[in-house]
Amino acid sequence: MSLSSSDLATIWLTLELASLTTVILLLIGTPIAWWLARTRSRLKGVVGAVVALPLVLPPTVIGFYLLVAMGPHGPVGRLTEALGLGVLPFTFAGLVIGSVFYSLPFVVQPLQNAFEAIGERPLEVAATLRAGPWDSFFSVVLPLARPGFVTASILGFAHTVGEFGVVLMLGGNIPGRTRTVSVQIFDHVEAMEYAEAHWLAGGMLLFSFVVLLVLYSSRRMRPGLG
């Protein structure tokens, strides 16, 4: 027994989705995490709570509201149709947007912890050397926060690979377009194709173990950050 062409296609689609989502999350999650780590605004609690919502909300709830918002009668759907982009549900682009929302706290929170662990002293030293805010961030903050970026990247990627509820609600089950590994496993089980399900589920189990092993090993080597 081996993986079928359909299984391989879902694996490739899942890896593509997770990679693109992780890159987007790092781009938008870094300024959010930096703001949360540095601000004294009263809105910090509100923004932090919004970012952390996917940790407590059922994935189907997130998927449902994203489906409504991006549907033909939702505000996002009307905007994308007006721009000539069509509606995003049941497309790969829609999956990416849903994955970004669903995995946001798994990237923002490790980055926020890493930024907070740096403290004020390195930035004060950089300021005495006449380094501007951008120079300080790229020359001082990013190198010191590297373990946090590694943790955020691993968690964001792994969480996207394993998501199911948001993918099924927002993307449906379209082969080659929105069918990911988790949905493929569900299909195999529904069809009582347990051998095929075992191959994919076993791969997911091994992948999850390796992710956690790398994560905990990196934390032991670099305590205090990430």
C-alpha positions in Angstrom: 0.0 0.0 0.0 1.3 3.5 -0.9 0.1 7.0 -1.3 -2.1 7.6 -4.3 -1.8 10.5 -6.7 -4.7 12.2 -5.0 -3.0 11.9 -1.6 0.2 13.3 -3.0 -1.7 16.2 -4.5 -3.3 17.0 -1.2 0.1 16.9 0.6 1.5 19.3 -1.9 -1.4 21.7 -1.6 -1.2 21.6 2.2 2.5 22.4 2.1 1.9 25.2 -0.3 -0.9 26.6 1.9 1.2 26.3 5.1 4.3 27.9 3.5 2.4 30.9 2.0 0.4 31.3 5.2 3.6 31.3 7.4 5.2 34.0 5.2 2.2 36.2 5.4 1.8 35.7 9.1 5.4 36.7 9.7 5.0 39.8 7.7 1.8 41.0 9.4 2.4 39.3 12.8 5.8 41.0 13.4 4.5 44.6 13.6 1.5 43.5 15.7 3.7 41.6 18.1 6.1 44.5 18.3 3.3 46.9 19.1 1.9 44.6 21.7 5.3 44.2 23.3 6.0 47.9 23.4 2.7 49.8 23.8 1.1 51.2 26.9 -2.1 51.9 25.1 -5.4 50.9 26.7 -6.2 49.1 23.5 -3.4 46.6 24.1 -5.8 44.2 25.9 -8.4 44.5 23.2 -6.0 43.8 20.4 -4.4 41.0 22.3 -7.7 39.4 22.9 -8.7 39.7 19.2 -5.4 38.1 18.2 -5.9 35.2 20.7 -9.5 34.5 19.8 -8.6 31.5 17.5 -7.2 29.8 20.6 -10.7 29.6 22.2 -13.1 29.8 19.4 -14.2 26.6 17.6 -12.7 26.5 14.1 -16.1 26.1 12.6 -17.2 29.5 14.1 -14.2 31.2 12.6 -14.8 29.5 9.3 -18.5 30.4 9.3 -18.0 34.1 9.9 -15.2 34.3 7.3 -17.5 32.5 4.9 -20.3 35.0 5.5 -17.9 38.0 5.3 -16.3 36.8 2.1 -19.5 35.5 0.5 -21.3 37.4 -2.3 -23.5 39.2 0.3 -20.7 40.0 2.8 -18.7 43.2 2.9 -15.4 41.5 1.8 -17.2 39.6 -0.9 -18.8 42.7 -2.3 -15.4 44.4 -2.3 -13.6 41.6 -4.1 -16.4 41.3 -6.7 -16.3 45.1 -7.3 -12.5 44.7 -7.9 -13.1 42.0 -10.4 -11.7 39.3 -8.1 -14.9 37.3 -7.6 -15.7 35.7 -4.3 -13.0 34.1 -2.2 -14.8 31.1 -0.5 -14.0 27.7 -2.0 -10.8 29.1 -3.6 -7.1 28.7 -2.6 -6.9 32.4 -1.8 -9.8 32.0 0.6 -8.0 29.2 2.3 -5.0 31.4 2.8 -7.0 34.2 4.3 -8.8 31.7 6.7 -5.5 30.1 7.6 -3.9 33.5 8.4 -6.8 34.3 10.8 -6.8 30.9 12.4 -3.0 30.6 12.9 -2.4 34.3 13.9 -1.9 33.8 17.6 0.6 31.0 17.0 2.9 33.5 15.4 2.1 36.7 17.2 2.4 35.4 20.7 5.9 33.8 20.4 7.1 37.0 18.7 5.6 39.1 21.4 7.3 37.0 24.1 10.6 37.3 22.3 10.4 41.1 21.9 9.4 41.5 25.6 12.3 39.3 26.7 14.8 41.6 25.0 14.1 44.5 27.4 15.0 48.1 27.1 18.8 48.0 27.6 19.8 46.9 24.0 17.6 49.6 22.5 19.0 52.3 24.8 22.5 51.3 23.9 21.6 51.4 20.2 20.1 54.9 20.7 23.3 56.2 22.3 25.1 55.0 19.1 22.7 57.2 17.1 20.9 54.3 15.6 17.4 55.2 14.4 14.3 53.2 15.2 14.4 51.1 11.9 18.2 50.5 12.3 17.7 49.4 15.9 14.9 47.1 14.9 16.8 45.4 12.1 20.3 45.4 13.6 19.4 44.7 17.3 15.9 43.4 17.8 15.7 40.9 14.9 19.0 39.1 15.8 18.1 38.9 19.5 14.5 37.7 18.7 15.7 35.1 16.3 14.6 32.1 18.5 11.1 33.7 18.7 11.0 33.9 14.9 12.0 30.2 14.7 9.3 29.2 17.1 6.7 31.4 15.4 7.5 30.0 12.0 7.4 26.4 13.2 4.1 26.8 15.1 2.5 28.8 12.3 3.4 26.3 9.7 2.5 23.2 11.7 -0.8 24.7 12.9 -1.8 25.4 9.3 -0.9 21.9 8.2 -3.2 20.4 10.8 -6.2 22.7 10.5 -9.5 21.1 9.5 -12.6 23.0 10.6 -11.7 26.3 9.0 -10.6 24.6 5.8 -13.7 22.6 5.4 -16.1 25.5 6.2 -14.3 28.0 4.0 -12.8 25.9 1.2 -15.1 22.9 1.0 -13.6 19.8 -0.5 -12.4 20.6 -4.1 -9.7 18.2 -5.3 -6.6 20.1 -6.4 -7.9 23.4 -5.1 -9.0 23.3 -1.5 -8.6 19.6 -0.4 -5.9 19.5 2.3 -4.4 16.5 4.1 -6.8 16.7 7.0 -9.8 16.8 4.7 -8.4 13.9 2.7 -8.1 11.8 5.9 -11.7 12.6 6.7 -12.7 11.5 3.2 -10.8 8.2 3.5 -12.4 7.4 6.9 -15.9 8.2 5.5 -15.3 5.8 2.6 -13.9 3.2 5.1 -10.5 3.3 3.4 -8.7 2.9 6.7 -5.4 1.8 5.1 -5.2 5.0 3.1 -6.2 7.0 6.1 -3.4 5.3 8.2 -0.8 6.4 5.7 -1.7 10.1 5.9 -2.6 10.1 9.6 0.7 8.3 10.4 2.6 10.9 8.4 0.8 13.7 10.3 1.6 12.0 13.6 5.3 11.8 12.6 5.3 15.4 11.4 3.8 16.6 14.6 6.3 14.7 16.7 9.2 16.1 14.8 7.8 19.6 15.1 7.5 19.3 18.9 10.9 17.7 19.2 12.6 20.5 17.2 10.6 23.1 19.2 11.5 21.8 22.7 15.2 21.1 21.6 15.6 24.7 20.5 14.0 26.0 23.7 16.5 24.0 25.8 19.4 25.4 23.8 18.1 29.0 24.0 16.2 29.4 27.3 14.4 32.6 28.0 13.4 33.5 24.4 10.5 32.2 22.2 
